Amino acid sequence: MKFPGSVLVSLVLFMSETAAALCLSAGYHDAGDRIWHTLTLIFALILFRLFSFLYSWADVLGVQGSWETFHISLLLYSFACRCVEVFCIYFRAERHEEPYVSITKKRQMPKDGYSEEIEKEVGQAEGKLRTHRSAFSRASVIQAFLGSAPQLTLQLYICVLQQEVTVARSIFMVLSLLSIVYGALRCNILAIKIKYDDYDIHVKPAAYLCIFMWRSFEIATRVTVLVLFGSVLPIWVFVIVLLNFLGFFFYPWILFWLSKSPFPENIEKELSRLGTTIVLCLLTFLYAGINMFCWSAAQVELSDPDLISKSQNWYRMTVYYIVRLMENAFLLLMWYIYRTDFYLYVCAPMLFLQLLIGYCMGIFFMLVFYQFCHPCKKLFSSSITEALLSCFKILYFICQHDKSTLLKSKVVMKSPENTDGAQDSSKTIDSQNRSIHQSVSSNA
């Protein structure tokens, strides 16, 4: 039975970040900074705790639709209690043999074009541990992008405004960044397991390392760009954030409307149509929050029964990173133009270049992961390098087509017939000008 290490990591990150947030919020309160105290406390306690409970605890307890039991579990359960329960199940399962087991069928990764199907016995304890791991993984994703990401952006913005980086604030920002990167990593693993549910998947340490480096560079540079832009144009940063959020929030709904698929009714039998709509809105809300800071590995597709797209759309990913890179470059350019006197002591061109290189490094590690370290790369119909080459070929064809049309237009303009016509038209224009000049002189 696999050791529940992901549960322990989720617990440590959650408890340490919450404790650091409370200490920092108390420091803001003692210093008289009521605004920063309130915002830090809101992001730390209310937002991701609410969504974590809403997404995780009900389905783990098996009480979907039973709101009375859900509220009771809301009062009785916490991350620490659930973690203790997980380890109790793990250590008890090693001592006692279970009388009841279930058999699951999984396919191995193809070898030499063949894929064998294997059967595994899964006991009740292992099934419970899998459910707990899944719940903690979802809670980590929700905590990362609805709690830690806004918290990291806020604390970095405070550092820029106050022109000071304290020890408590730096520790808290490091913990928040680790929480976001870990949440993005869990999102990648969850997406892989959902897309390739029929296969027995083993993620190697090299894959974890590539995902960690990819997400670290991508998220750190994205947050820094937003903070720098917001420090010089605070009103416009809200416009940028709102446009990004609304665009990603309504994107799955637009695709669902264009597909003309029936409204999904199989999420939960006891949920009404309004309840299903609320759940889908919460799902797209989380999807928009993830895409605000990084590429969401799990693409929401409301027309799919599992609500997650099973296809690997390289072109959508390519368009996302191209547009995001252009947006980051534009925001940095606006910051460079409107930067204040505080940034006179900062080498602005070097910082501009470092942030763009950092984002490109994130893209590089993403390419390495999908090309070499993805656990299911043998199942890809086409690799990401082939998709990029096809995109570049399309762009090259468009450029060559524009050049050919421009050359043809120049050749047509320089042909003898056109030159004769141009001379005739110039002669008629000269004769018209002379007649006009003579009439004006006679009138005078």
Secondary structure, 3 states (H helix, E strand, C coil): CCCCHHHHHHHHHHHHHHHHHHHHHHHHHHHCCHHHHHHHHHHHHHHHHHHHHHHHHHHHHCCCCCHHHHHHHHHHCCHHHHHHHHHHHHHHHHHCCCCCEEEEEEECCCECCECCEEEEEEEHHHHHHHHHHHHHHHHHHHHHHHHHHHHHHHHHHHHHHHCCCCHHHHHHHHHHHHHHHHHHHHHHHHHHHHHCCCECCCCCHHHHHHHHHHHHHHHHHHHHHHHHHHHHCHHHHHHHHHHHHHHHHHHHHHHHHHHCCCCCCCCCCCCCHHHHHHHHHHHHHHHHHHHHHCCCCCCECCCCCCCECCCCCHHHHHHHHHHHHHHHHHHHHHHHHHCCHHHHHCCHHHHHHHHHHHHHHHHHHHHHHHHHHCCCHHHCCCCHHHHHHHHHHHHHHHHHHHHHHHHHHHHHHCCHHHHHHHHHHHHHHHHHHHHHHHHHHHHC
